[in-house]
Amino acid sequence: RIVHAINRYGEQSEWSRDESGKFTVRPIQAATLPVSLAGHNLVATAETGSGKTMCFAVCALAAVSRTIKRPQVLIMAHNRALLDQLCDEMDKLCTSLDGEVTCAFADRQDRG
């Protein structure tokens, strides 16, 4: 299921493809996805545009059960730009999983 989502994500992206036209993962994705999908925590750094956010989104969605009808993932970000980026990545991946993503943002000014 999640592999299908990654392939669909690749179709929506302008990332590189192999000879058969399939989406190819970037180095940070190749290094981190197997570890995090196996259930391990990790910390990784890479340059902007390397695909880190997609890795994060894939792992969050892989933990979601379709049979549980309540919120299952909480993502907190330190600014709106990062939250918007995360929501965009989640939306791309959810397209092929028949799921919905709802993003909410609160900052200090929102807390009365």
N, CA, C and O atoms as CSV, one atom per row, in Angstrom:
chain,resi,resn,atom,element,x,y,z
A,1,ARG,N,N,0.820,-1.187,0.000
A,1,ARG,CA,C,0.000,0.000,0.000
A,1,ARG,C,C,0.863,1.249,0.000
A,1,ARG,O,O,0.626,2.147,-0.808
A,2,ILE,N,N,1.859,1.340,0.881
A,2,ILE,CA,C,2.676,2.547,0.951
A,2,ILE,C,C,3.616,2.634,-0.253
A,2,ILE,O,O,3.938,3.731,-0.708
A,3,VAL,N,N,4.051,1.500,-0.763
A,3,VAL,CA,C,4.900,1.513,-1.969
A,3,VAL,C,C,4.110,2.078,-3.143
A,3,VAL,O,O,4.640,2.839,-3.953
A,4,HIS,N,N,2.835,1.697,-3.228
A,4,HIS,CA,C,1.969,2.245,-4.271
A,4,HIS,C,C,1.861,3.761,-4.126
A,4,HIS,O,O,1.898,4.491,-5.118
A,5,ALA,N,N,1.727,4.228,-2.889
A,5,ALA,CA,C,1.630,5.668,-2.640
A,5,ALA,C,C,2.907,6.388,-3.056
A,5,ALA,O,O,2.848,7.483,-3.615
A,6,ILE,N,N,4.055,5.782,-2.789
A,6,ILE,CA,C,5.331,6.394,-3.184
A,6,ILE,C,C,5.420,6.474,-4.702
A,6,ILE,O,O,5.850,7.494,-5.241
A,7,ASN,N,N,5.023,5.420,-5.394
A,7,ASN,CA,C,5.057,5.447,-6.858
A,7,ASN,C,C,4.107,6.499,-7.417
A,7,ASN,O,O,4.456,7.208,-8.361
A,8,ARG,N,N,2.916,6.605,-6.848
A,8,ARG,CA,C,1.976,7.641,-7.286
A,8,ARG,C,C,2.533,9.031,-7.002
A,8,ARG,O,O,2.363,9.951,-7.803
A,9,TYR,N,N,3.193,9.178,-5.869
A,9,TYR,CA,C,3.831,10.442,-5.516
A,9,TYR,C,C,4.856,10.815,-6.596
A,9,TYR,O,O,4.932,11.963,-7.032
A,10,GLY,N,N,5.630,9.825,-7.009
A,10,GLY,CA,C,6.624,10.061,-8.053
A,10,GLY,C,C,6.004,10.526,-9.354
A,10,GLY,O,O,6.596,11.330,-10.074
A,11,GLU,N,N,4.817,10.029,-9.663
A,11,GLU,CA,C,4.118,10.460,-10.872
A,11,GLU,C,C,3.721,11.930,-10.787
A,11,GLU,O,O,3.649,12.614,-11.808
A,12,GLN,N,N,3.466,12.418,-9.583
A,12,GLN,CA,C,3.054,13.807,-9.385
A,12,GLN,C,C,4.249,14.749,-9.267
A,12,GLN,O,O,4.088,15.968,-9.312
A,13,SER,N,N,5.422,14.197,-9.120
A,13,SER,CA,C,6.619,15.009,-8.887
A,13,SER,C,C,7.459,15.123,-10.148
A,13,SER,O,O,7.258,14.399,-11.123
A,14,GLU,N,N,8.377,16.024,-10.103
A,14,GLU,CA,C,9.302,16.191,-11.223
A,14,GLU,C,C,10.639,15.546,-10.890
A,14,GLU,O,O,11.686,16.024,-11.328
A,15,TRP,N,N,10.612,14.476,-10.128
A,15,TRP,CA,C,11.847,13.829,-9.718
A,15,TRP,C,C,12.313,12.859,-10.783
A,15,TRP,O,O,11.581,12.556,-11.725
A,16,SER,N,N,13.528,12.376,-10.632
A,16,SER,CA,C,14.128,11.503,-11.635
A,16,SER,C,C,13.419,10.156,-11.690
A,16,SER,O,O,12.817,9.696,-10.720
A,17,ARG,N,N,13.516,9.553,-12.850
A,17,ARG,CA,C,12.903,8.249,-13.085
A,17,ARG,C,C,13.951,7.313,-13.674
A,17,ARG,O,O,14.924,7.764,-14.279
A,18,ASP,N,N,13.754,6.028,-13.499
A,18,ASP,CA,C,14.677,5.060,-14.067
A,18,ASP,C,C,14.323,4.781,-15.525
A,18,ASP,O,O,13.436,5.421,-16.089
A,19,GLU,N,N,15.021,3.823,-16.131
A,19,GLU,CA,C,14.820,3.520,-17.553
A,19,GLU,C,C,13.390,3.098,-17.876
A,19,GLU,O,O,12.897,3.340,-18.977
A,20,SER,N,N,12.730,2.465,-16.905
A,20,SER,CA,C,11.355,2.009,-17.134
A,20,SER,C,C,10.330,3.101,-16.835
A,20,SER,O,O,9.130,2.886,-17.002
A,21,GLY,N,N,10.798,4.275,-16.391
A,21,GLY,CA,C,9.899,5.375,-16.112
A,21,GLY,C,C,9.388,5.430,-14.685
A,21,GLY,O,O,8.577,6.291,-14.345
A,22,LYS,N,N,9.863,4.508,-13.841
A,22,LYS,CA,C,9.419,4.504,-12.444
A,22,LYS,C,C,10.209,5.531,-11.624
A,22,LYS,O,O,11.367,5.836,-11.909
A,23,PHE,N,N,9.540,6.039,-10.611
A,23,PHE,CA,C,10.112,7.007,-9.687
A,23,PHE,C,C,11.328,6.408,-8.982
A,23,PHE,O,O,11.274,5.268,-8.520
A,24,THR,N,N,12.408,7.155,-8.896
A,24,THR,CA,C,13.584,6.701,-8.161
A,24,THR,C,C,13.748,7.557,-6.911
A,24,THR,O,O,13.612,8.779,-6.959
A,25,VAL,N,N,14.034,6.914,-5.816
A,25,VAL,CA,C,14.184,7.635,-4.564
A,25,VAL,C,C,15.519,8.362,-4.521
A,25,VAL,O,O,16.482,7.975,-5.182
A,26,ARG,N,N,15.549,9.406,-3.741
A,26,ARG,CA,C,16.763,10.191,-3.549
A,26,ARG,C,C,17.589,9.565,-2.425
A,26,ARG,O,O,17.068,8.754,-1.659
A,27,PRO,N,N,18.865,9.928,-2.314
A,27,PRO,CA,C,19.731,9.285,-1.307
A,27,PRO,C,C,19.194,9.338,0.125
A,27,PRO,O,O,19.275,8.337,0.837
A,28,ILE,N,N,18.648,10.475,0.567
A,28,ILE,CA,C,18.124,10.555,1.934
A,28,ILE,C,C,16.940,9.608,2.107
A,28,ILE,O,O,16.741,9.048,3.186
A,29,GLN,N,N,16.161,9.432,1.056
A,29,GLN,CA,C,15.015,8.526,1.126
A,29,GLN,C,C,15.473,7.072,1.169
A,29,GLN,O,O,14.937,6.268,1.933
A,30,ALA,N,N,16.459,6.742,0.353
A,30,ALA,CA,C,16.979,5.372,0.346
A,30,ALA,C,C,17.597,5.005,1.688
A,30,ALA,O,O,17.522,3.855,2.121
A,31,ALA,N,N,18.206,5.985,2.341
A,31,ALA,CA,C,18.866,5.721,3.620
A,31,ALA,C,C,17.893,5.668,4.795
A,31,ALA,O,O,18.121,4.920,5.745
A,32,THR,N,N,16.821,6.442,4.746
A,32,THR,CA,C,15.955,6.555,5.920
A,32,THR,C,C,14.656,5.762,5.857
A,32,THR,O,O,14.191,5.278,6.889
A,33,LEU,N,N,14.059,5.614,4.685
A,33,LEU,CA,C,12.758,4.930,4.609
A,33,LEU,C,C,12.787,3.501,5.158
A,33,LEU,O,O,11.893,3.144,5.925
A,34,PRO,N,N,13.767,2.670,4.805
A,34,PRO,CA,C,13.750,1.305,5.362
A,34,PRO,C,C,13.853,1.284,6.884
A,34,PRO,O,O,13.226,0.450,7.537
A,35,VAL,N,N,14.634,2.190,7.444
A,35,VAL,CA,C,14.825,2.235,8.893
A,35,VAL,C,C,13.544,2.690,9.585
A,35,VAL,O,O,13.090,2.054,10.536
A,36,SER,N,N,12.968,3.777,9.114
A,36,SER,CA,C,11.777,4.301,9.779
A,36,SER,C,C,10.543,3.432,9.533
A,36,SER,O,O,9.702,3.297,10.421
A,37,LEU,N,N,10.423,2.845,8.347
A,37,LEU,CA,C,9.291,1.953,8.094
A,37,LEU,C,C,9.389,0.659,8.894
A,37,LEU,O,O,8.388,-0.030,9.092
A,38,ALA,N,N,10.599,0.330,9.356
A,38,ALA,CA,C,10.780,-0.835,10.226
A,38,ALA,C,C,10.431,-0.505,11.679
A,38,ALA,O,O,10.503,-1.366,12.556
A,39,GLY,N,N,10.053,0.754,11.921
A,39,GLY,CA,C,9.606,1.137,13.253
A,39,GLY,C,C,10.651,1.797,14.128
A,39,GLY,O,O,10.410,2.014,15.316
A,40,HIS,N,N,11.797,2.119,13.572
A,40,HIS,CA,C,12.858,2.747,14.349
A,40,HIS,C,C,12.795,4.267,14.240
A,40,HIS,O,O,12.416,4.808,13.201
A,41,ASN,N,N,13.161,4.941,15.302
A,41,ASN,CA,C,13.289,6.393,15.273
A,41,ASN,C,C,14.637,6.751,14.683
A,41,ASN,O,O,15.607,6.002,14.805
A,42,LEU,N,N,14.682,7.903,14.042
A,42,LEU,CA,C,15.960,8.344,13.496
A,42,LEU,C,C,15.985,9.852,13.377
A,42,LEU,O,O,14.947,10.514,13.400
A,43,VAL,N,N,17.181,10.378,13.250
A,43,VAL,CA,C,17.403,11.792,12.984
A,43,VAL,C,C,18.258,11.846,11.731
A,43,VAL,O,O,19.289,11.178,11.646
A,44,ALA,N,N,17.833,12.639,10.761
A,44,ALA,CA,C,18.575,12.734,9.505
A,44,ALA,C,C,18.635,14.191,9.064
A,44,ALA,O,O,17.698,14.956,9.292
A,45,THR,N,N,19.721,14.559,8.446
A,45,THR,CA,C,19.856,15.896,7.888
A,45,THR,C,C,20.251,15.777,6.426
A,45,THR,O,O,20.992,14.874,6.035
A,46,ALA,N,N,19.752,16.689,5.641
A,46,ALA,CA,C,20.095,16.751,4.220
A,46,ALA,C,C,19.708,18.140,3.725
A,46,ALA,O,O,18.972,18.875,4.383
A,47,GLU,N,N,20.220,18.473,2.564
A,47,GLU,CA,C,19.993,19.804,2.022
A,47,GLU,C,C,18.525,20.015,1.650
A,47,GLU,O,O,17.757,19.063,1.517
A,48,THR,N,N,18.162,21.267,1.490
A,48,THR,CA,C,16.820,21.646,1.070
A,48,THR,C,C,16.511,21.018,-0.286
A,48,THR,O,O,17.350,21.029,-1.187
A,49,GLY,N,N,15.310,20.474,-0.426
A,49,GLY,CA,C,14.900,19.877,-1.689
A,49,GLY,C,C,15.355,18.447,-1.880
A,49,GLY,O,O,15.254,17.906,-2.981
A,50,SER,N,N,15.858,17.824,-0.820
A,50,SER,CA,C,16.400,16.468,-0.941
A,50,SER,C,C,15.351,15.380,-0.787
A,50,SER,O,O,15.608,14.231,-1.146
A,51,GLY,N,N,14.167,15.711,-0.260
A,51,GLY,CA,C,13.126,14.713,-0.094
A,51,GLY,C,C,12.873,14.290,1.336
A,51,GLY,O,O,12.212,13.278,1.569
A,52,LYS,N,N,13.382,15.038,2.300
A,52,LYS,CA,C,13.177,14.689,3.711
A,52,LYS,C,C,11.704,14.705,4.103
A,52,LYS,O,O,11.237,13.818,4.818
A,53,THR,N,N,10.980,15.707,3.638
A,53,THR,CA,C,9.578,15.838,4.031
A,53,THR,C,C,8.757,14.660,3.530
A,53,THR,O,O,7.859,14.188,4.228
A,54,MET,N,N,9.054,14.187,2.340
A,54,MET,CA,C,8.354,13.018,1.800
A,54,MET,C,C,8.607,11.803,2.685
A,54,MET,O,O,7.689,11.021,2.931
A,55,CYS,N,N,9.832,11.633,3.165
A,55,CYS,CA,C,10.144,10.510,4.059
A,55,CYS,C,C,9.300,10.582,5.323
A,55,CYS,O,O,8.726,9.585,5.759
A,56,PHE,N,N,9.236,11.756,5.895
A,56,PHE,CA,C,8.457,11.961,7.109
A,56,PHE,C,C,6.989,11.619,6.861
A,56,PHE,O,O,6.367,10.917,7.657
A,57,ALA,N,N,6.446,12.115,5.762
A,57,ALA,CA,C,5.038,11.884,5.440
A,57,ALA,C,C,4.754,10.407,5.195
A,57,ALA,O,O,3.735,9.893,5.657
A,58,VAL,N,N,5.627,9.725,4.484
A,58,VAL,CA,C,5.451,8.295,4.211
A,58,VAL,C,C,5.375,7.512,5.513
A,58,VAL,O,O,4.502,6.660,5.681
A,59,CYS,N,N,6.279,7.796,6.425
A,59,CYS,CA,C,6.306,7.045,7.684
A,59,CYS,C,C,5.083,7.333,8.539
A,59,CYS,O,O,4.558,6.436,9.199
A,60,ALA,N,N,4.628,8.575,8.531
A,60,ALA,CA,C,3.417,8.915,9.282
A,60,ALA,C,C,2.213,8.170,8.708
A,60,ALA,O,O,1.410,7.612,9.456
A,61,LEU,N,N,2.091,8.162,7.400
A,61,LEU,CA,C,0.941,7.505,6.766
A,61,LEU,C,C,1.009,5.987,6.851
A,61,LEU,O,O,-0.026,5.322,6.892
A,62,ALA,N,N,2.210,5.436,6.877
A,62,ALA,CA,C,2.341,3.981,6.986
A,62,ALA,C,C,1.789,3.468,8.307
A,62,ALA,O,O,1.404,2.303,8.410
A,63,ALA,N,N,1.747,4.326,9.315
A,63,ALA,CA,C,1.254,3.933,10.627
A,63,ALA,C,C,-0.263,4.032,10.749
A,63,ALA,O,O,-0.830,3.601,11.753
A,64,VAL,N,N,-0.919,4.589,9.750
A,64,VAL,CA,C,-2.369,4.811,9.807
A,64,VAL,C,C,-3.120,3.533,9.422
A,64,VAL,O,O,-2.797,2.876,8.432
A,65,SER,N,N,-4.118,3.205,10.221
A,65,SER,CA,C,-4.986,2.073,9.924
A,65,SER,C,C,-6.263,2.580,9.266
A,65,SER,O,O,-6.889,3.513,9.771
A,66,ARG,N,N,-6.650,1.988,8.167
A,66,ARG,CA,C,-7.880,2.396,7.481
A,66,ARG,C,C,-9.136,2.028,8.272
A,66,ARG,O,O,-10.202,2.599,8.044
A,67,THR,N,N,-9.014,1.087,9.187
A,67,THR,CA,C,-10.192,0.638,9.927
A,67,THR,C,C,-10.491,1.500,11.147
A,67,THR,O,O,-11.600,1.445,11.678
A,68,ILE,N,N,-9.540,2.282,11.595
A,68,ILE,CA,C,-9.753,3.150,12.753
A,68,ILE,C,C,-10.247,4.499,12.248
A,68,ILE,O,O,-9.553,5.175,11.489
A,69,LYS,N,N,-11.428,4.883,12.666
A,69,LYS,CA,C,-12.069,6.103,12.173
A,69,LYS,C,C,-11.957,7.241,13.181
A,69,LYS,O,O,-12.962,7.798,13.622
A,70,ARG,N,N,-10.741,7.571,13.531
A,70,ARG,CA,C,-10.478,8.714,14.402
A,70,ARG,C,C,-9.080,9.226,14.072
A,70,ARG,O,O,-8.317,8.528,13.403
A,71,PRO,N,N,-8.729,10.416,14.520
A,71,PRO,CA,C,-7.384,10.924,14.221
A,71,PRO,C,C,-6.307,9.970,14.722
A,71,PRO,O,O,-6.402,9.435,15.826
A,72,GLN,N,N,-5.287,9.763,13.901
A,72,GLN,CA,C,-4.233,8.824,14.253
A,72,GLN,C,C,-2.839,9.434,14.205
A,72,GLN,O,O,-1.898,8.866,14.760
A,73,VAL,N,N,-2.697,10.565,13.559
A,73,VAL,CA,C,-1.382,11.192,13.434
A,73,VAL,C,C,-1.493,12.660,13.813
A,73,VAL,O,O,-2.373,13.372,13.330
A,74,LEU,N,N,-0.605,13.100,14.672
A,74,LEU,CA,C,-0.510,14.505,15.032
A,74,LEU,C,C,0.864,14.990,14.601
A,74,LEU,O,O,1.885,14.439,15.014
A,75,ILE,N,N,0.883,16.010,13.780
A,75,ILE,CA,C,2.142,16.582,13.311
A,75,ILE,C,C,2.217,18.013,13.816
A,75,ILE,O,O,1.306,18.813,13.602
A,76,MET,N,N,3.303,18.318,14.481
A,76,MET,CA,C,3.514,19.669,14.982
A,76,MET,C,C,4.728,20.262,14.261
A,76,MET,O,O,5.754,19.601,14.097
A,77,ALA,N,N,4.593,21.491,13.844
A,77,ALA,CA,C,5.678,22.168,13.140
A,77,ALA,C,C,5.930,23.508,13.814
A,77,ALA,O,O,5.031,24.088,14.422
A,78,HIS,N,N,7.148,23.988,13.702
A,78,HIS,CA,C,7.495,25.224,14.399
A,78,HIS,C,C,7.122,26.494,13.627
A,78,HIS,O,O,7.230,27.594,14.168
A,79,ASN,N,N,6.689,26.358,12.387
A,79,ASN,CA,C,6.215,27.543,11.654
A,79,ASN,C,C,5.234,27.128,10.566
A,79,ASN,O,O,5.147,25.960,10.188
A,80,ARG,N,N,4.511,28.106,10.084
A,80,ARG,CA,C,3.473,27.848,9.099
A,80,ARG,C,C,4.040,27.327,7.773
A,80,ARG,O,O,3.440,26.454,7.146
A,81,ALA,N,N,5.176,27.847,7.351
A,81,ALA,CA,C,5.767,27.402,6.080
A,81,ALA,C,C,6.075,25.906,6.113
A,81,ALA,O,O,5.801,25.195,5.147
A,82,LEU,N,N,6.639,25.433,7.208
A,82,LEU,CA,C,6.939,24.003,7.319
A,82,LEU,C,C,5.658,23.182,7.389
A,82,LEU,O,O,5.571,22.118,6.777
A,83,LEU,N,N,4.671,23.664,8.124
A,83,LEU,CA,C,3.390,22.960,8.199
A,83,LEU,C,C,2.733,22.871,6.826
A,83,LEU,O,O,2.212,21.821,6.450
A,84,ASP,N,N,2.758,23.966,6.081
A,84,ASP,CA,C,2.191,23.946,4.728
A,84,ASP,C,C,2.910,22.931,3.851
A,84,ASP,O,O,2.271,22.212,3.083
A,85,GLN,N,N,4.226,22.866,3.959
A,85,GLN,CA,C,5.010,21.902,3.185
A,85,GLN,C,C,4.628,20.478,3.572
A,85,GLN,O,O,4.453,19.624,2.702
A,86,LEU,N,N,4.500,20.219,4.856
A,86,LEU,CA,C,4.112,18.889,5.322
A,86,LEU,C,C,2.719,18.513,4.820
A,86,LEU,O,O,2.499,17.386,4.375
A,87,CYS,N,N,1.785,19.452,4.890
A,87,CYS,CA,C,0.422,19.179,4.417
A,87,CYS,C,C,0.403,18.881,2.924
A,87,CYS,O,O,-0.322,17.990,2.482
A,88,ASP,N,N,1.187,19.610,2.147
A,88,ASP,CA,C,1.261,19.348,0.711
A,88,ASP,C,C,1.769,17.936,0.435
A,88,ASP,O,O,1.225,17.236,-0.419
A,89,GLU,N,N,2.805,17.520,1.150
A,89,GLU,CA,C,3.349,16.178,0.953
A,89,GLU,C,C,2.334,15.111,1.376
A,89,GLU,O,O,2.175,14.100,0.693
A,90,MET,N,N,1.663,15.332,2.482
A,90,MET,CA,C,0.657,14.372,2.944
A,90,MET,C,C,-0.481,14.266,1.934
A,90,MET,O,O,-0.956,13.168,1.644
A,91,ASP,N,N,-0.914,15.397,1.401
A,91,ASP,CA,C,-1.985,15.384,0.393
A,91,ASP,C,C,-1.580,14.565,-0.824
A,91,ASP,O,O,-2.378,13.774,-1.327
A,92,LYS,N,N,-0.352,14.742,-1.307
A,92,LYS,CA,C,0.120,13.985,-2.474
A,92,LYS,C,C,0.080,12.484,-2.201
A,92,LYS,O,O,-0.365,11.706,-3.044
A,93,LEU,N,N,0.544,12.086,-1.028
A,93,LEU,CA,C,0.575,10.664,-0.703
A,93,LEU,C,C,-0.822,10.106,-0.432
A,93,LEU,O,O,-1.111,8.965,-0.792
A,94,CYS,N,N,-1.672,10.883,0.184
A,94,CYS,CA,C,-3.033,10.410,0.495
A,94,CYS,C,C,-3.883,10.231,-0.752
A,94,CYS,O,O,-4.857,9.478,-0.726
A,95,THR,N,N,-3.545,10.891,-1.818
A,95,THR,CA,C,-4.295,10.757,-3.063
A,95,THR,C,C,-4.408,9.296,-3.468
A,95,THR,O,O,-5.462,8.860,-3.929
A,96,SER,N,N,-3.339,8.541,-3.300
A,96,SER,CA,C,-3.371,7.142,-3.713
A,96,SER,C,C,-3.783,6.202,-2.592
A,96,SER,O,O,-3.888,4.995,-2.810
A,97,LEU,N,N,-4.016,6.724,-1.410
A,97,LEU,CA,C,-4.442,5.888,-0.288
A,97,LEU,C,C,-5.903,6.080,0.064
A,97,LEU,O,O,-6.382,5.511,1.044
A,98,ASP,N,N,-6.621,6.875,-0.723
A,98,ASP,CA,C,-8.033,7.157,-0.470
A,98,ASP,C,C,-8.258,7.722,0.928
A,98,ASP,O,O,-9.271,7.435,1.566
A,99,GLY,N,N,-7.319,8.517,1.394
A,99,GLY,CA,C,-7.441,9.094,2.727
A,99,GLY,C,C,-7.619,10.594,2.661
A,99,GLY,O,O,-7.562,11.196,1.588
A,100,GLU,N,N,-7.831,11.178,3.798
A,100,GLU,CA,C,-7.965,12.623,3.894
A,100,GLU,C,C,-6.950,13.140,4.896
A,100,GLU,O,O,-6.630,12.473,5.880
A,101,VAL,N,N,-6.455,14.320,4.636
A,101,VAL,CA,C,-5.553,14.988,5.555
A,101,VAL,C,C,-6.153,16.339,5.885
A,101,VAL,O,O,-6.501,17.106,4.987
A,102,THR,N,N,-6.271,16.629,7.150
A,102,THR,CA,C,-6.743,17.932,7.583
A,102,THR,C,C,-5.625,18.578,8.374
A,102,THR,O,O,-5.103,17.993,9.323
A,103,CYS,N,N,-5.260,19.782,7.982
A,103,CYS,CA,C,-4.183,20.489,8.659
A,103,CYS,C,C,-4.750,21.656,9.449
A,103,CYS,O,O,-5.594,22.405,8.957
A,104,ALA,N,N,-4.285,21.796,10.651
A,104,ALA,CA,C,-4.672,22.934,11.490
A,104,ALA,C,C,-3.399,23.565,12.018
A,104,ALA,O,O,-2.418,22.867,12.275
A,105,PHE,N,N,-3.407,24.858,12.178
A,105,PHE,CA,C,-2.221,25.558,12.641
A,105,PHE,C,C,-2.603,26.492,13.773
A,105,PHE,O,O,-3.590,27.221,13.680
A,106,ALA,N,N,-1.833,26.468,14.824
A,106,ALA,CA,C,-2.040,27.393,15.942
A,106,ALA,C,C,-0.688,27.957,16.350
A,106,ALA,O,O,0.303,27.230,16.413
A,107,ASP,N,N,-0.653,29.243,16.625
A,107,ASP,CA,C,0.563,29.845,17.159
A,107,ASP,C,C,0.201,30.638,18.403
A,107,ASP,O,O,-0.959,30.650,18.815
A,108,ARG,N,N,1.149,31.278,18.985
A,108,ARG,CA,C,0.912,31.987,20.244
A,108,ARG,C,C,-0.225,33.002,20.153
A,108,ARG,O,O,-0.977,33.167,21.114
A,109,GLN,N,N,-0.363,33.680,19.024
A,109,GLN,CA,C,-1.434,34.653,18.878
A,109,GLN,C,C,-2.812,33.994,18.840
A,109,GLN,O,O,-3.810,34.622,19.194
A,110,ASP,N,N,-2.873,32.730,18.411
A,110,ASP,CA,C,-4.148,32.026,18.340
A,110,ASP,C,C,-4.643,31.567,19.708
A,110,ASP,O,O,-5.824,31.257,19.867
A,111,ARG,N,N,-3.769,31.522,20.676
A,111,ARG,CA,C,-4.136,31.038,22.014
A,111,ARG,C,C,-4.556,32.212,22.889
A,111,ARG,O,O,-3.680,32.917,23.391
A,112,GLY,N,N,-5.790,32.451,23.090
A,112,GLY,CA,C,-6.282,33.592,23.826
A,112,GLY,C,C,-5.668,33.869,25.097
A,112,GLY,O,O,-6.046,34.828,25.770
